[in-house]
Amino acid sequence: MANVKSYSLKQVAERVGVSTATIVRWIDVRKVKITKKKNAQGHYVFTESDLEKLKEHIESLDFGGPHGGGGRP
């Protein structure tokens, strides 16, 4: 089996620029279609695919800023 790169919740939050609580909330309310996965210690783990899904979700958000939204402030 191939060795798949995994990320912690904190690493993912830092990479996408939102809080860990926001990521968990998005997953819980199914705003992002990611299956919760935890390691042996009970910590969330994310794959590269999960990270890409989160990035796509963030890009789809309209922040309604002074430049017409559609991007991060």
C-alpha positions as CSV (number, residue, x, y, z in Angstrom):
1,M,0.0,0.0,0.0
2,A,1.2,3.5,-0.8
3,N,2.2,5.8,2.0
4,V,-0.4,8.5,2.0
5,K,0.5,12.0,3.4
6,S,-1.7,13.0,6.3
7,Y,-2.2,16.2,8.1
8,S,-3.3,17.1,11.6
9,L,-6.3,19.4,12.2
10,K,-4.0,22.2,13.2
11,Q,-1.8,21.8,10.1
12,V,-4.9,21.9,7.8
13,A,-6.3,25.0,9.6
14,E,-2.9,26.8,9.2
15,R,-2.7,25.8,5.5
16,V,-6.2,27.0,4.6
17,G,-6.3,30.0,7.0
18,V,-9.4,29.2,9.1
19,S,-9.7,28.0,12.7
20,T,-9.8,24.4,13.7
21,A,-13.3,24.9,15.1
22,T,-14.5,26.2,11.7
23,I,-13.1,23.1,9.9
24,V,-14.8,20.8,12.4
25,R,-18.1,22.7,12.2
26,W,-18.0,22.6,8.3
27,I,-17.5,18.9,8.4
28,D,-20.2,18.4,11.1
29,V,-22.8,20.4,9.1
30,R,-21.7,18.8,5.8
31,K,-20.6,22.1,4.2
32,V,-17.5,20.1,3.1
33,K,-17.9,16.5,2.2
34,I,-15.1,15.0,4.3
35,T,-15.4,11.8,6.3
36,K,-14.1,12.3,9.9
37,K,-11.0,10.2,10.4
38,K,-9.0,9.9,13.6
39,N,-5.7,8.3,14.4
40,A,-5.0,5.9,17.3
41,Q,-4.7,8.8,19.7
42,G,-8.1,10.1,18.7
43,H,-6.8,13.2,16.8
44,Y,-8.3,14.2,13.5
45,V,-6.3,13.3,10.4
46,F,-6.8,14.7,6.9
47,T,-5.5,13.6,3.5
48,E,-4.3,15.7,0.6
49,S,-7.8,15.2,-1.0
50,D,-9.4,16.5,2.2
51,L,-7.2,19.6,2.1
52,E,-8.1,20.2,-1.5
53,K,-11.9,20.0,-0.7
54,L,-11.4,22.5,2.1
55,K,-9.5,24.9,-0.2
56,E,-12.3,24.6,-2.9
57,H,-14.9,25.3,-0.3
58,I,-13.1,28.5,0.9
59,E,-12.6,29.7,-2.7
60,S,-16.4,29.3,-3.2
61,L,-17.2,31.6,-0.3
62,D,-18.3,35.2,-1.0
63,F,-16.8,37.3,1.7
64,G,-18.7,40.4,0.4
65,G,-15.7,42.7,0.7
66,P,-15.3,46.1,-0.9
67,H,-14.0,44.6,-4.1
68,G,-17.2,42.6,-4.9
69,G,-16.5,39.5,-2.8
70,G,-15.6,36.2,-4.3
71,G,-12.3,36.1,-2.5
72,R,-10.6,36.5,0.8
73,P,-10.5,39.9,2.4
